[in-house]
Amino acid sequence: MNAVNETKTAISNRVESSFDLFNLPDAYYEDPTPFFRDLRDNDPMHWNSDGSLLLTRYEDIKTVWRDLSGLVSREEAYTKKFGQGPLLEHHTTSMLFRDPPDHDRLRDIVNPFFTQSSIERLRTTVQDIVAGLLDEMASKDEVEFVAEFASRIPIQLICNIFGVPQEDGPLIRDLGAQVLVPLNPAVSQEAIAAGHEATRKFKEYLLVHINTWRALPAEDVPTNIISALVAAERRGDAISENEMVHICILVLNGGHETTTNLLGLSTLALLRNPDQFALLAGDPAIVGPGVEECLRFVTPLQLQGRRTTREVVIPSGVIPPNTEVIIAQASANRDDRIFIDPDKLDLARRPNPHLAFGAGIHVCLGRPLARLEAGVALPELARRFPKMTLAGQPVFNRNTRFRSLQSMRVKLY
């Protein structure tokens, strides 16, 4: 027993002294799972070098999310990090970093487009997009999966939802990525400067489309999000032009980035677990729980944040007031205190109370859309190309907040 305790102490000391969220080794980007496991077991309240607190255990994270006094506003921290400019404006104006009542006011305007019934009406559109892309791939022996499949489904769909041309998808994707990169814990001044410029260009692009809809007669029932924002403005709802633009940037990014990552990472996990890939192809009843398991297993959005306004007691200890808390929901989704054999991909897993979409008032707005896209794309892919395999090692982006693939070549036959 003494030897075991000494080993645990040694591991704990190693984690506490070596893990630095602001200076991560290459191995972390390849697979953060062992790092999170060590932290959960030995240092569940990890104080980062900037004074923020990293939480990795499921119940600790749920407790912080349930604390309604916690704030998401990062104005002070982001002003220091980004400096003045369009990037700061976006990450302090969009509803992602706004607290009630502003968050609720803005979310209510776009929420009707992301209800379960509204999203279900898009099923045929998603099926057509997926079928068309699979047909394109069918003539090839090998493809670059992210560029030719995973990224093209969500960007086509989100352009439809917004009412902007599908051919602008690559522009939206590239600008959006530059806006999101600075959210990582460690980021260069060059990336911050690129984020400011990308946000400026994104705003200019969106204002053209907003003004186009302003010049048109009002729709009785808005057919896209920009039309809905213009309708809210005409009704005299409390929404500024800046808020309209930044809602668009936020939802366009959310609708593309995380779903692209979900499709790419889920496919990688399935190819590494061919029995589960075959199960997905052959059993329609497995699709629902299978998508939930993919969400748990890959967790595209890895980290979120809260700032405490009072002392918060969590199972692992006490968080002081005015603490910046970094929530590792990717770690929570692999917590063996909650999930049996958490590092195993099990499409039939039940129950599956994963935290991939967050919780509380800031729960992911687009979760029905992500579930629909994955629920159509992944089984169709498995049925169409049952012999699909990796054609070399995938390349991961060096991104801490969003786990994502830069490239992944696959053989189709």
C-alpha positions as CSV (number, residue, x, y, z in Angstrom):
1,M,0.0,0.0,0.0
2,N,2.8,2.4,0.8
3,A,4.5,1.7,-2.5
4,V,1.2,2.5,-4.3
5,N,0.8,5.7,-2.4
6,E,4.4,6.7,-3.2
7,T,3.7,6.0,-6.9
8,K,0.6,8.1,-6.8
9,T,2.5,11.0,-5.1
10,A,5.2,10.8,-7.7
11,I,2.7,10.9,-10.6
12,S,0.9,13.8,-8.9
13,N,4.1,15.8,-8.5
14,R,5.0,15.1,-12.1
15,V,1.6,16.4,-13.4
16,E,1.6,19.4,-11.2
17,S,5.1,20.4,-12.1
18,S,5.0,19.5,-15.8
19,F,1.5,20.2,-17.2
20,D,1.3,23.7,-18.7
21,L,-1.8,24.5,-20.7
22,F,0.1,27.4,-22.2
23,N,3.1,25.3,-23.3
24,L,1.8,21.9,-24.4
25,P,4.0,19.1,-25.9
26,D,3.3,17.7,-29.4
27,A,1.9,14.5,-27.9
28,Y,-1.0,16.5,-26.4
29,Y,-2.3,17.5,-29.8
30,E,-2.0,13.9,-31.0
31,D,-4.0,12.6,-28.1
32,P,-4.9,14.7,-25.0
33,T,-6.6,11.7,-23.3
34,P,-3.6,10.5,-21.1
35,F,-2.9,14.1,-20.0
36,F,-6.5,14.5,-18.8
37,R,-6.5,11.1,-17.1
38,D,-3.4,12.1,-15.1
39,L,-5.0,15.4,-14.1
40,R,-8.3,13.8,-13.1
41,D,-6.6,11.2,-10.9
42,N,-3.9,13.3,-9.4
43,D,-4.5,17.1,-9.9
44,P,-8.2,17.7,-10.6
45,M,-7.9,21.4,-9.5
46,H,-4.9,22.4,-11.6
47,W,-3.8,26.0,-11.2
48,N,-2.4,27.3,-14.5
49,S,0.5,29.6,-14.9
50,D,-1.8,32.6,-15.6
51,G,-3.7,32.1,-12.4
52,S,-6.7,30.3,-14.0
53,L,-8.0,27.0,-12.7
54,L,-8.4,23.9,-15.0
55,L,-11.1,21.4,-14.0
56,T,-11.1,17.9,-15.4
57,R,-13.5,15.8,-13.4
58,Y,-17.2,15.4,-14.5
59,E,-18.9,16.2,-11.2
60,D,-16.7,19.3,-10.6
61,I,-17.6,20.6,-14.0
62,K,-21.3,19.9,-13.6
63,T,-21.2,21.8,-10.3
64,V,-19.6,24.9,-11.9
65,W,-22.1,24.8,-14.7
66,R,-25.0,24.6,-12.2
67,D,-23.8,27.6,-10.3
68,L,-25.9,30.4,-11.9
69,S,-23.7,33.1,-10.4
70,G,-20.9,32.2,-12.7
71,L,-20.2,34.5,-15.6
72,V,-19.0,34.0,-19.2
73,S,-18.0,37.6,-19.9
74,R,-14.3,37.8,-20.6
75,E,-14.1,41.6,-21.3
76,E,-11.2,42.3,-18.9
77,A,-9.2,39.2,-19.8
78,Y,-9.7,39.6,-23.5
79,T,-8.9,43.3,-23.5
80,K,-5.5,42.4,-22.0
81,K,-5.1,39.5,-24.5
82,F,-6.3,41.0,-27.8
83,G,-6.1,44.7,-27.3
84,Q,-8.7,47.0,-28.8
85,G,-10.1,46.2,-32.2
86,P,-12.6,44.0,-34.1
87,L,-11.5,40.7,-32.5
88,L,-12.1,42.1,-29.0
89,E,-15.5,43.5,-30.2
90,H,-16.6,40.1,-31.4
91,H,-15.6,38.1,-28.4
92,T,-17.3,40.6,-26.1
93,T,-20.4,41.3,-28.2
94,S,-21.5,37.8,-29.4
95,M,-23.9,36.0,-27.1
96,L,-21.3,33.3,-26.4
97,F,-19.6,35.7,-24.0
98,R,-22.6,37.6,-22.8
99,D,-24.5,37.0,-19.6
100,P,-28.2,37.4,-18.9
101,P,-30.2,39.4,-19.7
102,D,-28.2,40.3,-22.9
103,H,-27.5,36.6,-23.7
104,D,-31.2,35.7,-23.4
105,R,-32.3,38.7,-25.5
106,L,-30.0,37.7,-28.4
107,R,-30.5,34.0,-28.2
108,D,-34.3,34.4,-28.4
109,I,-34.0,36.0,-31.9
110,V,-32.2,33.1,-33.5
111,N,-33.4,30.2,-31.4
112,P,-36.5,29.4,-33.6
113,F,-34.1,28.3,-36.4
114,F,-32.5,25.7,-34.2
115,T,-35.5,24.0,-32.6
116,Q,-35.9,20.2,-33.1
117,S,-38.8,20.7,-35.5
118,S,-37.1,23.4,-37.5
119,I,-34.0,21.4,-37.9
120,E,-35.9,18.2,-38.9
121,R,-37.2,20.1,-41.9
122,L,-33.6,20.2,-43.2
123,R,-33.3,16.4,-43.2
124,T,-33.9,16.0,-47.0
125,T,-31.4,18.9,-47.7
126,V,-28.7,17.1,-45.6
127,Q,-29.4,13.8,-47.3
128,D,-29.0,15.4,-50.7
129,I,-25.8,17.2,-49.7
130,V,-24.3,13.9,-48.3
131,A,-25.5,11.8,-51.3
132,G,-23.9,14.3,-53.8
133,L,-20.6,14.3,-51.9
134,L,-20.5,10.5,-51.7
135,D,-21.2,10.3,-55.5
136,E,-18.2,12.7,-56.1
137,M,-16.0,10.5,-53.9
138,A,-17.1,7.2,-55.5
139,S,-15.0,7.8,-58.6
140,K,-11.8,8.0,-56.6
141,D,-9.7,5.4,-54.8
142,E,-8.4,7.8,-52.2
143,V,-9.6,11.2,-50.8
144,E,-8.6,13.9,-48.4
145,F,-11.5,13.4,-46.1
146,V,-11.7,16.7,-44.3
147,A,-11.5,18.8,-47.4
148,E,-13.6,16.6,-49.6
149,F,-16.3,15.5,-47.2
150,A,-16.3,16.6,-43.5
151,S,-15.9,20.3,-44.1
152,R,-18.3,20.6,-47.1
153,I,-21.5,19.3,-45.4
154,P,-21.8,21.9,-42.6
155,I,-20.7,24.9,-44.6
156,Q,-23.2,24.2,-47.4
157,L,-26.0,23.8,-44.9
158,I,-25.1,26.8,-42.7
159,C,-25.0,29.0,-45.8
160,N,-28.5,27.9,-46.6
161,I,-29.7,28.7,-43.1
162,F,-28.2,32.2,-43.3
163,G,-29.2,33.0,-46.8
164,V,-25.7,33.6,-48.1
165,P,-24.3,32.1,-51.3
166,Q,-22.9,28.6,-51.0
167,E,-19.9,29.6,-53.1
168,D,-18.9,31.9,-50.3
169,G,-18.4,28.9,-48.0
170,P,-14.6,28.7,-48.3
171,L,-14.4,32.5,-47.5
172,I,-16.6,32.0,-44.4
173,R,-14.6,29.0,-43.3
174,D,-11.2,30.7,-43.6
175,L,-12.3,34.0,-41.9
176,G,-14.1,32.1,-39.2
177,A,-11.0,30.0,-38.4
178,Q,-8.9,33.1,-37.9
179,V,-11.5,34.5,-35.6
180,L,-11.5,31.4,-33.4
181,V,-7.8,30.6,-33.1
182,P,-7.1,33.5,-30.7
183,L,-9.4,31.8,-28.1
184,N,-6.7,29.2,-27.4
185,P,-4.9,29.6,-24.1
186,A,-1.5,30.2,-25.9
187,V,-1.6,32.3,-29.0
188,S,0.9,34.4,-30.9
189,Q,0.6,38.2,-31.6
190,E,0.5,37.3,-35.3
191,A,-2.6,35.1,-34.8
192,I,-4.2,37.9,-32.8
193,A,-3.5,40.4,-35.6
194,A,-4.9,38.0,-38.2
195,G,-8.0,37.6,-36.0
196,H,-8.6,41.3,-35.9
197,E,-8.3,41.6,-39.7
198,A,-10.5,38.5,-40.3
199,T,-13.2,39.9,-38.0
200,R,-13.1,43.2,-39.9
201,K,-13.5,41.5,-43.2
202,F,-16.2,39.2,-41.9
203,K,-18.2,42.2,-40.6
204,E,-17.9,43.9,-44.0
205,Y,-19.1,40.8,-45.8
206,L,-22.1,40.3,-43.5
207,L,-23.1,43.9,-43.6
208,V,-23.5,43.7,-47.4
209,H,-26.1,40.8,-46.9
210,I,-27.8,42.5,-44.0
211,N,-28.3,45.6,-46.0
212,T,-29.6,43.6,-48.9
213,W,-32.3,42.1,-46.7
214,R,-33.0,45.6,-45.2
215,A,-33.8,46.8,-48.7
216,L,-36.3,44.0,-49.4
217,P,-39.9,43.8,-48.2
218,A,-40.2,42.2,-44.8
219,E,-41.0,38.5,-44.8
220,D,-44.1,37.4,-42.9
221,V,-42.1,34.4,-41.7
222,P,-38.3,34.8,-42.0
223,T,-36.7,32.2,-44.2
224,N,-33.1,32.7,-42.9
225,I,-31.3,34.0,-39.9
226,I,-30.3,37.3,-41.5
227,S,-33.9,38.0,-42.5
228,A,-34.9,37.2,-38.9
229,L,-32.4,39.7,-37.5
230,V,-33.6,42.4,-39.9
231,A,-37.2,41.6,-38.9
232,A,-36.2,42.0,-35.2
233,E,-34.6,45.3,-36.0
234,R,-37.8,46.5,-37.8
235,R,-40.0,45.5,-34.9
236,G,-37.9,47.7,-32.7
237,D,-36.4,44.9,-30.7
238,A,-33.4,45.8,-28.6
239,I,-30.6,44.7,-31.0
240,S,-27.8,46.8,-32.5
241,E,-26.2,46.5,-35.9
242,N,-23.0,45.3,-34.2
243,E,-24.9,42.6,-32.3
244,M,-26.5,41.4,-35.6
245,V,-23.2,41.1,-37.2
246,H,-21.6,39.3,-34.3
247,I,-24.5,36.9,-33.9
248,C,-23.9,35.9,-37.6
249,I,-20.2,35.4,-37.1
250,L,-20.8,33.3,-34.0
251,V,-23.4,31.0,-35.5
252,L,-21.7,30.7,-38.8
253,N,-18.5,29.6,-37.0
254,G,-20.4,27.3,-34.6
255,G,-22.4,25.7,-37.4
256,H,-19.3,24.9,-39.4
257,E,-16.2,24.5,-37.2
258,T,-17.4,22.1,-34.6
259,T,-19.5,20.0,-36.9
260,T,-16.6,19.6,-39.4
261,N,-14.5,18.4,-36.4
262,L,-17.3,16.1,-35.2
263,L,-17.6,14.4,-38.6
264,G,-13.8,14.1,-39.2
265,L,-12.9,12.9,-35.7
266,S,-15.8,10.5,-35.5
267,T,-14.8,8.9,-38.8
268,L,-11.3,8.6,-37.5
269,A,-12.6,6.9,-34.4
270,L,-14.8,4.5,-36.4
271,L,-12.0,3.6,-38.8
272,R,-9.8,2.7,-35.8
273,N,-12.7,0.6,-34.5
274,P,-13.9,-1.3,-37.6
275,D,-16.4,-3.4,-35.7
276,Q,-18.2,-0.2,-34.7
277,F,-18.0,1.1,-38.2
278,A,-19.7,-2.1,-39.5
279,L,-22.3,-1.9,-36.8
280,L,-23.2,1.7,-37.8
281,A,-23.6,0.5,-41.4
282,G,-25.9,-2.4,-40.6
283,D,-28.1,-1.4,-37.7
284,P,-30.4,1.7,-38.1
285,A,-31.3,1.5,-34.4
286,I,-27.7,2.2,-33.4
287,V,-27.6,5.6,-35.2
288,G,-29.1,7.7,-32.4
289,P,-27.0,6.3,-29.5
290,G,-24.1,6.0,-31.9
291,V,-24.0,9.7,-32.6
292,E,-24.2,10.5,-28.9
293,E,-21.3,8.2,-28.3
294,C,-19.3,9.9,-31.0
295,L,-20.0,13.2,-29.4
296,R,-18.7,11.9,-26.1
297,F,-15.7,10.1,-27.5
298,V,-14.3,12.9,-29.6
299,T,-15.8,16.1,-27.9
300,P,-14.9,18.6,-30.6
301,L,-15.2,21.6,-28.3
302,Q,-12.6,20.6,-25.7
303,L,-12.5,23.6,-23.3
304,Q,-14.9,26.3,-22.1
305,G,-14.7,28.9,-19.4
306,R,-16.5,30.5,-16.5
307,R,-15.6,33.2,-14.0
308,T,-16.7,32.8,-10.4
309,T,-18.4,35.6,-8.6
310,R,-18.5,33.9,-5.2
311,E,-16.8,31.0,-3.5
312,V,-18.0,27.7,-5.1
313,V,-17.7,24.4,-3.4
314,I,-17.1,21.5,-5.8
315,P,-16.4,17.8,-4.9
316,S,-12.6,18.3,-5.4
317,G,-12.3,21.4,-3.2
318,V,-13.2,25.1,-3.1
319,I,-12.9,27.6,-5.9
320,P,-12.3,31.2,-4.7
321,P,-14.4,34.1,-6.0
322,N,-13.2,36.0,-9.1
323,T,-11.4,32.9,-10.5
324,E,-11.1,32.2,-14.2
325,V,-12.2,28.6,-14.5
326,I,-11.2,26.6,-17.6
327,I,-13.6,23.7,-18.0
328,A,-12.2,20.6,-19.8
329,Q,-15.4,18.9,-20.9
330,A,-13.3,16.6,-23.1
331,S,-11.8,15.2,-19.9
332,A,-15.2,15.0,-18.2
333,N,-16.4,12.8,-21.1
334,R,-13.7,10.3,-20.3
335,D,-14.1,10.3,-16.5
336,D,-14.2,6.7,-15.4
337,R,-16.1,7.8,-12.3
338,I,-19.1,8.3,-14.6
339,F,-18.5,6.2,-17.7
340,I,-17.6,2.5,-17.8
341,D,-14.5,1.8,-19.9
342,P,-14.5,5.5,-21.1
343,D,-11.7,5.1,-23.6
344,K,-13.6,2.5,-25.5
345,L,-15.9,3.6,-28.4
346,D,-19.2,1.8,-27.8
347,L,-22.0,3.0,-30.1
348,A,-24.6,1.1,-28.0
349,R,-23.5,2.9,-24.8
350,R,-26.4,3.6,-22.4
351,P,-26.8,5.7,-20.4
352,N,-24.5,8.4,-21.9
353,P,-24.8,11.7,-20.1
354,H,-22.0,13.3,-22.0
355,L,-21.2,17.0,-21.8
356,A,-20.1,17.6,-25.4
357,F,-22.7,20.4,-25.8
358,G,-22.2,22.1,-22.5
359,A,-25.1,22.7,-20.1
360,G,-27.3,25.4,-18.7
361,I,-28.3,28.6,-20.5
362,H,-25.2,28.4,-22.7
363,V,-25.8,24.9,-23.9
364,C,-25.0,24.6,-27.6
365,L,-27.6,26.3,-29.8
366,G,-26.9,24.1,-32.8
367,R,-27.0,20.7,-31.1
368,P,-30.0,19.5,-33.1
369,L,-28.3,20.5,-36.3
370,A,-25.0,18.7,-35.4
371,R,-26.9,15.6,-34.5
372,L,-28.9,15.6,-37.7
373,E,-25.7,16.0,-39.9
374,A,-23.8,13.3,-38.1
375,G,-26.9,11.0,-38.0
376,V,-27.2,11.2,-41.8
377,A,-23.5,11.4,-42.8
378,L,-21.8,8.8,-40.7
379,P,-24.1,5.8,-41.4
380,E,-24.3,6.7,-45.1
381,L,-20.6,6.8,-45.3
382,A,-20.3,3.4,-43.6
383,R,-22.9,1.9,-46.0
384,R,-21.3,3.4,-49.1
385,F,-17.7,2.6,-48.3
386,P,-17.6,-0.3,-45.9
387,K,-14.0,-1.1,-46.7
388,M,-12.8,2.5,-46.1
389,T,-9.4,2.6,-44.2
390,L,-6.9,5.2,-43.3
391,A,-4.2,6.0,-45.9
392,G,-1.5,7.1,-43.5
393,Q,-1.5,9.0,-40.2
394,P,-3.9,11.9,-39.8
395,V,-2.6,15.3,-39.0
396,F,-4.1,17.2,-36.1
397,N,-4.3,21.0,-35.8
398,R,-2.4,22.5,-32.9
399,N,-5.6,23.8,-31.3
400,T,-6.4,23.4,-27.7
401,R,-9.9,24.7,-27.5
402,F,-11.2,22.8,-30.6
403,R,-9.9,19.3,-31.3
404,S,-9.6,19.1,-35.1
405,L,-8.0,17.4,-38.0
406,Q,-5.9,19.4,-40.5
407,S,-6.0,16.5,-42.9
408,M,-6.8,12.8,-43.1
409,R,-6.4,10.7,-46.2
410,V,-8.5,7.6,-46.6
411,K,-8.7,4.7,-49.0
412,L,-12.3,4.1,-50.1
413,Y,-12.0,0.5,-51.5
